[in-house]
Amino acid sequence: MNTVNKPLIVIENLCKSYEDAEVLKNISFTIREGDLASIIGPSGCGKSTFLRCINCLELMDSGSVTVAGVTVSRTKGETPSDSLMQKVHALRTEVGMVFQSYNLFPNKNLLQNTILAPMVVKHMDREEAEELGLRMLEKVGLKGLALKYPSTLSGGQSQRAAIARALAMNPRVMLYDEPTSALDPELVGEVLQVMKDLDSEGMTQIIVTHEMKFAKDASDYIIFMDKGEIVEYEDGDILFAHPKNDRTRAFLRHFVNAGVTC
């Protein structure tokens, strides 16, 4: 567990609702730079919405999100102003996000997919962008497939390409929303290995996952969510060995009973 580096992500009293349904209930937590945190919990408990609120893809109803010194805060009922949306844009530039579906452009090869955002958003010239893109593809083990198109790739290769594309924007934080859930079991390991490699390089990462063994072995922290709340937030080994809350114990017992090694 990282106890030296300064906090990079600070969430305070975050709330989010859809119409009358309260999805996130007064959530607060801190992630230090270089940490890998896994978010686990039953389906529908608010994990993905929480991740999207960190990146401001979903704007919170109230509370605040700070990433790399950029703070987006909102009071209940506040209409989003131009100033608020400028802060949202600034925060998003610090964050890369990878989804369940790869969202690669099918008419572009891997290198073109990787360099598009740096060229359009950061106005990088093509030669510089291509050098960057090849470095990012190499980082995820796909440099040799740079000219291949998404339709020719396996699911694991496609997800690694999506990670390379996000890394090309030089984020301070990487967020992953169940990045292995759509993959065949034999392809899961190659994607999880990329996250482990990034962790060894000091990248701050938050991962929504059902891969319990990965969460236990790789995470500095594990966040267990249920019914829109953070129920436990603990070192991985401690949470799995000695869960404090009945809801956490029941959730982990489900995986043990299903034969999943935790």
C-alpha positions, 0 to 999 in steps of 0.5 A: 500500500502506498503511504508516501505519495501525495493524493492524486484523486480526492472524492468528497461527498459525491452524490448521483441520482437518475430521476428518483433513483439514488445511485451514489450516496455521499461517497468520499475516498482518496487515491494516492499517485501510483496506487492501483485500486479495484472496485468490486461489488454486485451488478447494479450497485453503482460501480460504473456510474462512480467511475464515470463520475470520476471522469465527469462523463456523468456529472455528479448531482453534488459533491466534488471530484479532484484529479491532479489538482483539478477540482470539479464541484457542484451543489445540489440543483446547480445548473452547469455553468460555462466555468464548470464545464471548462473545469470538466474539460480540464479534468478529463485531459488528466484521465484515460478511460477504457470501457467493456467494448473497445470502441476502436474505429473499424476503418482505421488501423491500430496506429491510426486509432492510437494517434487520432486523439493526440493529433486532433485534441493536442494538435500534435504533428503526424510524425510526432504522433506516429512515434508516440503511437508506436511507443504506446502500442509497443507498451501493450505488446502490439507494435507488430500489429500497428497496421492491422485493422480491428476486425482482424484482432482478438478481443484481448488484442482489441482491448490492449489497443484501446489501452494504448489509445488512452495512454497516448493522451498521456493521462495521470490516471487510467480508469477501466470499466470491466475491461475483461468482461467481454473477453473469452477466459483465455484472453483475460490474462493478457489484458490484466498483465498490461495493467500490472505492467503499468502499475509497476511503472507508477501509473495510477489506476482504478479498475471496476472488475469481477476478476477477484484474484487479480483484485486481491493480488494486484491492488493497493486498495479494494473498494467494495460497493453495494447499493450506491455506497462504499461499504469497505475500503481496505488493503486487498489482502486484509479485505479478502482475509478479514472483511468487516461488513456482513455485505462484504462477507456475503459477496465474497462467499458467493465467489468462493461457493462458485469455485472462484479462487480469491 
